[in-house]
Amino acid sequence: MKLAIDLTPAQADLLRGEASRLGVPVEDLARAAVIELLSSRPEEFRKAAEQVVRKNLDLYERLA
């Protein structure tokens, strides 16, 4: 599955910098981060997902 996400310029810079430091493509680092999140314990994932939804609730409501 392909997925597009929007990052702030600061977030994109951090991602690029970390990928460069590790010597991996940005896409591979982002994929690894998602896989790590999904492979964590279900309760941790649920809490992280709820935090993201709460943080972006206003945006989601505007997009609906």
Residue frames relative to the residue before (quaternion, step in Angstrom):
aa qw qx qy qz dx dy dz
M 1.0000 0.0000 0.0000 0.0000 0.00 0.00 0.00
K 0.2624 -0.7297 0.6087 0.1678 3.53 -1.03 0.82
L 0.0627 -0.7919 0.6072 -0.0153 3.53 -1.08 0.81
A 0.1587 -0.7678 0.6138 0.0925 3.55 -0.94 0.89
I 0.0430 -0.7906 0.6107 0.0099 3.56 -0.96 0.87
D 0.3505 -0.7072 0.5712 0.2252 3.52 -1.20 0.55
L 0.0776 -0.7699 0.6331 0.0210 3.54 -0.93 0.98
T 0.5164 -0.5837 0.5046 0.3716 3.53 -1.18 0.49
P 0.6508 -0.5025 0.3684 0.4338 3.60 -1.15 0.33
A 0.6446 0.5182 -0.3280 0.4566 3.60 1.00 -0.76
Q 0.6541 0.5007 -0.3152 0.4713 3.59 0.97 -0.82
A 0.6431 0.5177 -0.3187 0.4656 3.58 0.98 -0.84
D 0.6413 0.5183 -0.3225 0.4649 3.59 0.98 -0.80
L 0.6490 0.5096 -0.3145 0.4692 3.58 0.99 -0.84
L 0.6538 0.5119 -0.3096 0.4633 3.57 0.95 -0.86
R 0.6613 0.4977 -0.3002 0.4742 3.58 0.92 -0.91
G 0.6602 0.5196 -0.3046 0.4487 3.57 0.95 -0.88
E 0.6762 0.4793 -0.2938 0.4762 3.57 0.93 -0.88
A 0.6300 0.5191 -0.3339 0.4713 3.59 1.01 -0.77
S 0.6465 0.5138 -0.3152 0.4676 3.58 0.98 -0.82
R 0.6473 0.5278 -0.3107 0.4537 3.56 0.93 -0.91
L 0.7233 0.4232 -0.2320 0.4939 3.56 1.01 -0.85
G 0.4050 -0.7371 0.4555 0.2917 3.57 1.26 -0.29
V 0.5671 0.5609 -0.3976 0.4536 3.56 1.07 0.78
P 0.5848 -0.5592 0.4340 0.3961 3.59 -1.18 0.41
V 0.6252 -0.5588 0.3984 0.3716 3.56 -1.13 0.70
E 0.6528 0.5310 -0.3148 0.4390 3.59 0.91 -0.91
D 0.6545 0.5108 -0.3156 0.4595 3.59 1.00 -0.80
L 0.6461 0.5074 -0.3213 0.4709 3.57 1.01 -0.77
A 0.6501 0.5019 -0.3205 0.4719 3.60 0.93 -0.84
R 0.6391 0.5208 -0.3233 0.4646 3.59 0.97 -0.85
A 0.6577 0.5124 -0.3075 0.4586 3.59 0.93 -0.89
A 0.6402 0.5237 -0.3271 0.4571 3.58 1.01 -0.77
V 0.6555 0.4954 -0.3118 0.4771 3.59 0.97 -0.84
I 0.6475 0.5145 -0.3196 0.4625 3.59 0.92 -0.89
E 0.6366 0.5232 -0.3236 0.4650 3.58 0.96 -0.82
L 0.6556 0.5051 -0.3117 0.4668 3.58 0.91 -0.87
L 0.7061 0.4705 -0.2697 0.4554 3.57 0.86 -0.94
S 0.6982 0.4641 -0.2839 0.4653 3.58 1.09 -0.56
S 0.4828 0.6479 -0.4483 0.3824 3.58 1.26 -0.06
R 0.6975 -0.4539 0.3296 0.4460 3.55 -1.23 0.26
P 0.6175 -0.5960 0.3655 0.3603 3.60 -0.98 0.83
E 0.6484 0.5184 -0.3316 0.4481 3.61 0.94 -0.77
E 0.6451 0.5081 -0.3194 0.4729 3.59 0.99 -0.80
F 0.6439 0.5143 -0.3212 0.4667 3.58 0.98 -0.82
R 0.6429 0.5267 -0.3238 0.4521 3.58 0.92 -0.91
K 0.6663 0.4974 -0.3034 0.4653 3.59 0.91 -0.90
A 0.6563 0.5039 -0.3127 0.4664 3.59 0.95 -0.86
A 0.6548 0.5074 -0.3118 0.4653 3.59 0.95 -0.88
E 0.6542 0.5060 -0.3179 0.4636 3.60 0.92 -0.84
Q 0.6328 0.5288 -0.3309 0.4587 3.59 1.01 -0.77
V 0.6550 0.5016 -0.3123 0.4709 3.60 0.94 -0.84
V 0.6534 0.5076 -0.3179 0.4630 3.58 0.93 -0.87
R 0.6562 0.5012 -0.3185 0.4655 3.61 0.88 -0.88
K 0.6607 0.5273 -0.3072 0.4371 3.57 0.92 -0.93
N 0.7908 0.3114 -0.1388 0.5083 3.58 1.02 -0.84
L 0.2791 0.8072 -0.4874 0.1818 3.59 1.25 0.25
D 0.6418 0.5287 -0.3292 0.4473 3.58 0.90 -0.86
L 0.6521 0.5084 -0.3069 0.4713 3.57 0.94 -0.89
Y 0.6566 0.5175 -0.3138 0.4501 3.58 0.87 -0.94
E 0.6542 0.5143 -0.3149 0.4565 3.59 0.97 -0.84
R 0.6559 0.5021 -0.3164 0.4663 3.60 1.00 -0.75
L 0.6801 0.4929 -0.2846 0.4621 3.58 1.06 -0.71
A 0.5934 0.6035 -0.3613 0.3914 3.59 1.16 -0.51
